[in-house]
Amino acid sequence: PMCQSFEKELMKVKDLHVYTFLNPLEGIHPESRSKSKVILCSKDKHRTYLDFSINGRQLTGGEDPKACEDKITTLKNLANKLDFHSTPTVVNGAGMIYKGVMPFQSIVGFSKLKE
């Protein structure tokens, strides 16, 4: 829910490179791990992610969600190492971190900060 509203704000920003790392928060979203696996196992990960997060489409299929367990584990380990325990967590080019949803204008300003 928070990430979905943030994705809608991101769609308004032009000329911004976004790298998305899925971080299923199973404590508050028990189904998030299985949804993340479907996204990571799909042939077109970006399209599947946008269809789900922006367009509200149900997730189906994926090549073999069981095979993507290692990918989820790697992403969870990275999130733990970086102390990212909320979503969305945003890091700009200067390495500054913001946790939570930002409105469009704040995203533009945050992306340009140099520290």
C-alpha positions in Angstrom: 0.0 0.0 0.0 2.7 2.6 0.9 4.9 1.4 -1.9 2.0 1.5 -4.4 1.2 5.1 -3.5 4.9 6.0 -3.8 5.1 4.3 -7.2 2.2 6.5 -8.4 4.1 9.6 -7.3 7.3 8.3 -9.1 5.4 7.9 -12.3 5.0 11.7 -12.4 8.8 12.4 -12.3 10.6 12.7 -15.6 14.3 11.9 -16.1 14.8 9.9 -12.9 16.5 6.6 -12.8 14.9 4.3 -10.2 16.3 0.9 -9.0 13.7 -1.1 -7.2 14.8 -3.8 -4.7 11.9 -5.8 -3.3 11.9 -6.1 0.5 8.9 -8.2 1.6 7.8 -7.2 5.1 6.2 -10.4 6.1 5.4 -9.1 9.6 2.8 -6.6 8.3 2.2 -8.2 4.9 2.2 -12.0 5.3 1.7 -12.6 1.5 4.5 -10.2 0.5 7.2 -12.9 0.1 5.1 -15.0 -2.3 4.1 -11.9 -4.3 7.8 -10.8 -4.5 8.7 -14.3 -5.7 6.2 -14.1 -8.5 7.5 -10.7 -9.6 11.2 -11.9 -9.5 10.4 -15.1 -11.4 8.4 -13.4 -14.1 9.9 -13.1 -17.6 9.3 -9.3 -17.6 9.9 -8.3 -14.0 9.5 -4.6 -14.5 6.2 -4.9 -16.3 4.9 -7.4 -13.7 5.9 -5.1 -10.9 4.2 -2.1 -12.5 1.1 -4.0 -13.4 0.8 -5.1 -9.8 1.8 -1.9 -8.0 0.4 0.8 -10.4 -2.5 -1.0 -12.2 -3.6 -3.2 -9.3 -3.5 -6.4 -11.4 -3.4 -9.7 -9.6 -0.1 -11.6 -9.6 -0.2 -14.9 -11.4 2.3 -17.5 -12.5 5.9 -16.7 -12.7 8.4 -19.3 -14.0 9.0 -21.2 -10.8 8.4 -19.1 -7.6 10.2 -21.8 -5.5 13.4 -21.2 -7.7 13.3 -17.5 -6.7 13.7 -18.1 -3.0 17.4 -17.5 -3.2 16.7 -14.1 -4.8 14.4 -13.1 -1.9 16.9 -14.3 0.7 19.6 -12.2 -1.0 17.4 -9.1 -1.0 16.3 -9.6 2.6 20.0 -10.0 3.7 20.8 -6.7 1.8 17.9 -4.9 3.5 19.0 -6.2 6.9 22.6 -5.2 6.3 21.6 -1.7 5.3 19.0 -1.5 8.1 16.1 -1.0 5.7 13.1 -2.3 7.6 10.4 -0.1 6.1 9.1 0.4 2.6 9.5 2.5 0.7 13.1 3.4 1.6 14.7 5.8 -0.9 18.4 6.4 -1.3 19.4 9.3 -3.6 22.7 9.7 -5.6 24.4 11.3 -2.6 23.6 8.3 -0.4 21.0 10.2 1.7 18.2 7.9 2.9 14.5 8.7 3.3 12.0 6.3 4.7 8.3 6.7 3.7 6.2 8.1 0.9 7.1 11.4 -0.6 4.9 13.6 -2.8 6.0 14.4 -6.3 7.8 17.7 -5.6 9.7 16.3 -2.7 10.9 13.4 -4.8 12.3 15.9 -7.4 14.0 17.9 -4.7 15.4 14.9 -2.8 16.8 13.4 -6.0 18.8 16.5 -6.6 20.3 16.9 -3.1 24.1 16.6 -2.9 24.3 16.4 0.9 
